[in-house]
Amino acid sequence: MAKRNRITAELSQTIAESAPLVKTVPKPINLDGSEAHADIEISKLLCNPFQPRIEMDANELSELVQSIEKNGLLQPILVSPDKSGKYIILAGHRRAEAFKILGKDKIPSVLKTNVSKRDMAVFAIAENAIRVDLNPLEFAISMRYLLEEGVVESQNKLAEHIGLSKGHVSKLMSILKLPDEMIKKIKSDNYNIVYILSILNKVSSNQIVEAYEEIKTLGRDDAERVLKTKYLGNFKE
């Protein structure tokens, strides 16, 4: 029987690379205004600790590398200086990775100062929210982290900050209530229909694996029909 419990630290590590929360906000550097343009050394770049895009598609990255090699960088990355003299990437992780692959020493950047932890988190999540291929587990883990650390005070406020409906954020967060075994399967299969996963969460623990195996290759409508009629007794939301 599958066990339902709070997602463990070990399972989180399996699903997503953990990253320490930035505890302090850097002091402004000596610039006119809150933004400036500069070429930043690649070696001084740090990943945004709230970045939910854990994995980069190799083919997609290869296409970006070829595009930059041919056309140059069309848009600079956005960074914020930290107290150590390095720069946290707020937006543009894939562009920075492409520059590394190309063997570049520096990358054109927009420097933004006085960035709060909340804004840093919103930059990271908003950058990826529009990407349809972002794994919902990665997204949900990132959002839960913000809530647990008090970066954002409530689920509703989080939805407001990242521009998603409260209902969709609620469905995303419900994924993390699935049994550990199911979460591993979903991650392995890269299953990403959030609505269906929110319904799957209502299936009894002794049938949930069977139900998932039956619906994971179906489209949204067929999967919903099977779950509601076969496993939930015509359940209505």
C-alpha positions as CSV (number, residue, x, y, z in Angstrom):
1,M,0.0,0.0,0.0
2,A,1.4,3.4,-0.9
3,K,2.1,5.6,2.0
4,R,0.9,9.2,2.1
5,N,3.2,11.6,3.9
6,R,4.9,15.0,3.7
7,I,7.6,15.0,1.1
8,T,10.9,14.2,2.7
9,A,14.2,16.0,2.4
10,E,15.7,12.9,0.8
11,L,12.9,12.7,-1.8
12,S,13.2,16.4,-2.5
13,Q,16.9,15.8,-3.2
14,T,16.0,13.1,-5.6
15,I,13.6,15.3,-7.4
16,A,15.5,18.6,-7.3
17,E,18.9,19.8,-6.5
18,S,18.7,21.6,-3.2
19,A,20.0,25.2,-2.9
20,P,20.6,27.3,0.2
21,L,18.3,30.2,0.8
22,V,20.0,33.6,0.4
23,K,19.7,35.0,3.9
24,T,20.8,38.5,3.2
25,V,20.1,41.2,0.6
26,P,23.2,42.8,-0.9
27,K,23.9,46.5,-0.4
28,P,23.6,48.6,-3.5
29,I,26.8,49.0,-5.5
30,N,27.9,52.4,-6.6
31,L,25.7,52.9,-9.7
32,D,23.5,55.6,-11.1
33,G,20.0,54.3,-10.5
34,S,18.9,50.8,-9.6
35,E,20.1,49.2,-12.9
36,A,23.2,49.3,-15.0
37,H,24.7,47.3,-17.9
38,A,28.0,45.4,-17.6
39,D,29.9,42.4,-19.0
40,I,30.0,40.0,-16.0
41,E,32.6,37.2,-15.7
42,I,31.0,33.8,-16.1
43,S,33.0,32.5,-13.2
44,K,31.3,35.0,-10.9
45,L,27.7,34.0,-11.6
46,L,25.6,32.1,-9.0
47,C,22.3,30.4,-9.6
48,N,19.2,31.9,-8.2
49,P,18.5,29.7,-5.1
50,F,14.8,29.9,-6.0
51,Q,15.2,28.8,-9.6
52,P,12.6,26.0,-10.2
53,R,14.0,24.9,-13.6
54,I,16.3,22.1,-12.3
55,E,17.0,20.4,-15.6
56,M,17.9,21.8,-19.0
57,D,16.8,20.0,-22.1
58,A,20.0,19.1,-24.0
59,N,18.5,19.7,-27.5
60,E,16.9,23.0,-26.4
61,L,20.2,24.1,-25.0
62,S,22.1,23.1,-28.1
63,E,19.7,25.2,-30.2
64,L,20.3,28.2,-28.0
65,V,24.1,27.7,-28.2
66,Q,23.9,27.6,-32.0
67,S,21.6,30.7,-32.1
68,I,24.0,32.7,-29.9
69,E,27.0,31.6,-31.9
70,K,25.3,32.8,-35.1
71,N,23.4,35.9,-34.0
72,G,25.0,36.9,-30.7
73,L,23.1,37.3,-27.4
74,L,19.8,39.1,-28.2
75,Q,19.0,39.8,-24.6
76,P,21.4,40.3,-21.6
77,I,20.8,38.2,-18.5
78,L,19.6,39.9,-15.3
79,V,21.7,39.7,-12.2
80,S,22.0,41.1,-8.7
81,P,25.3,41.6,-6.9
82,D,25.8,39.7,-3.6
83,K,28.0,40.5,-0.6
84,S,30.8,38.2,-1.8
85,G,31.5,40.1,-5.0
86,K,29.6,37.6,-7.2
87,Y,26.3,37.9,-9.0
88,I,23.1,36.0,-8.6
89,I,21.3,35.2,-11.8
90,L,17.7,36.6,-11.6
91,A,16.8,35.6,-15.2
92,G,18.8,34.0,-17.9
93,H,20.2,30.7,-16.5
94,R,20.0,29.0,-19.9
95,R,21.7,31.9,-21.7
96,A,24.5,31.8,-19.1
97,E,24.9,28.0,-19.5
98,A,25.1,28.5,-23.3
99,F,27.9,31.0,-22.8
100,K,29.8,28.5,-20.7
101,I,29.4,25.9,-23.4
102,L,30.8,28.4,-26.0
103,G,33.8,29.0,-23.7
104,K,33.0,32.7,-23.2
105,D,34.7,34.5,-20.3
106,K,32.0,37.2,-19.9
107,I,28.3,37.7,-20.6
108,P,26.3,40.9,-21.2
109,S,24.2,41.6,-18.1
110,V,21.8,44.0,-16.5
111,L,22.7,44.6,-12.9
112,K,19.8,45.2,-10.5
113,T,20.4,46.3,-6.9
114,N,18.3,46.2,-3.8
115,V,16.6,42.9,-4.7
116,S,14.6,41.4,-1.8
117,K,14.3,37.6,-1.3
118,R,10.7,37.8,-2.4
119,D,11.6,39.6,-5.6
120,M,14.4,37.1,-6.3
121,A,11.9,34.3,-5.9
122,V,9.3,36.0,-8.1
123,F,12.0,36.6,-10.8
124,A,12.9,32.9,-10.9
125,I,9.4,31.5,-10.8
126,A,7.9,34.1,-13.3
127,E,10.7,33.4,-15.8
128,N,9.7,29.7,-15.9
129,A,5.9,30.0,-15.3
130,I,5.4,30.6,-19.1
131,R,7.4,27.6,-20.1
132,V,5.0,24.7,-20.8
133,D,7.8,22.1,-20.3
134,L,8.6,23.0,-16.8
135,N,8.0,19.9,-14.6
136,P,5.1,20.7,-12.2
137,L,6.9,18.9,-9.4
138,E,9.9,21.2,-9.7
139,F,7.5,24.2,-9.7
140,A,5.5,22.9,-6.7
141,I,8.7,22.2,-4.7
142,S,10.0,25.7,-5.4
143,M,6.7,27.3,-4.4
144,R,6.5,25.3,-1.2
145,Y,10.0,26.3,-0.3
146,L,9.0,30.0,-0.5
147,L,6.0,29.4,1.8
148,E,7.9,27.3,4.3
149,E,10.7,29.9,4.6
150,G,8.2,32.8,4.9
151,V,9.5,34.5,1.7
152,V,5.8,34.8,0.6
153,E,3.2,34.9,3.4
154,S,0.4,32.8,1.8
155,Q,-0.5,30.6,-1.1
156,N,-2.9,33.3,-2.4
157,K,-0.2,36.0,-2.2
158,L,2.2,33.6,-4.1
159,A,-0.4,33.2,-6.9
160,E,-0.8,37.0,-7.0
161,H,3.0,37.6,-7.2
162,I,3.6,35.1,-10.0
163,G,0.5,35.9,-12.0
164,L,-1.2,32.5,-11.8
165,S,-4.8,31.8,-10.6
166,K,-5.2,30.7,-6.9
167,G,-6.9,27.5,-8.2
168,H,-4.0,26.5,-10.3
169,V,-1.5,27.2,-7.5
170,S,-3.6,25.1,-5.2
171,K,-3.6,22.2,-7.7
172,L,0.1,22.5,-8.1
173,M,0.7,22.4,-4.3
174,S,-1.6,19.4,-4.0
175,I,0.8,17.3,-6.1
176,L,3.2,17.3,-3.1
177,K,0.5,15.5,-1.0
178,L,0.8,12.4,-3.3
179,P,2.6,9.3,-1.9
180,D,6.3,9.2,-2.2
181,E,6.1,6.3,-4.6
182,M,3.8,8.3,-6.9
183,I,6.0,11.4,-6.9
184,K,9.0,9.3,-8.0
185,K,6.9,7.8,-10.8
186,I,5.6,11.1,-12.0
187,K,9.0,12.6,-12.0
188,S,10.5,9.6,-13.9
189,D,7.7,9.7,-16.5
190,N,7.8,13.5,-16.7
191,Y,4.0,13.5,-16.4
192,N,2.8,17.1,-16.3
193,I,-1.0,17.4,-16.5
194,V,-1.5,19.3,-13.2
195,Y,-5.3,19.0,-13.3
196,I,-5.2,15.2,-13.6
197,L,-2.6,15.0,-10.8
198,S,-4.8,17.0,-8.5
199,I,-7.7,14.5,-9.2
200,L,-5.3,11.5,-8.7
201,N,-4.6,12.8,-5.2
202,K,-8.2,12.0,-4.3
203,V,-7.9,8.3,-5.2
204,S,-7.5,5.9,-2.3
205,S,-3.9,4.9,-1.4
206,N,-4.4,1.3,-2.3
207,Q,-5.6,2.1,-5.8
208,I,-3.5,5.2,-6.7
209,V,-0.6,3.4,-8.4
210,E,-3.0,1.3,-10.5
211,A,-5.0,4.4,-11.4
212,Y,-1.9,6.3,-12.4
213,E,-0.6,3.5,-14.6
214,E,-3.9,3.3,-16.4
215,I,-4.2,7.0,-17.1
216,K,-0.7,8.2,-17.6
217,T,-0.7,7.8,-21.4
218,L,-4.2,9.2,-21.8
219,G,-5.2,12.7,-22.8
220,R,-6.6,15.0,-20.1
221,D,-10.3,14.3,-20.9
222,D,-10.0,10.6,-21.0
223,A,-7.8,10.5,-17.9
224,E,-10.3,12.6,-16.0
225,R,-13.2,10.3,-17.1
226,V,-11.4,7.1,-16.0
227,L,-10.4,8.5,-12.7
228,K,-13.8,9.9,-11.8
229,T,-15.9,7.0,-13.0
230,K,-13.7,4.0,-12.2
231,Y,-11.8,5.2,-9.1
232,L,-13.8,8.0,-7.6
233,G,-17.4,6.9,-8.1
234,N,-18.4,9.8,-10.4
235,F,-16.7,12.3,-8.1
236,K,-17.5,15.9,-8.8
237,E,-15.3,18.8,-7.7
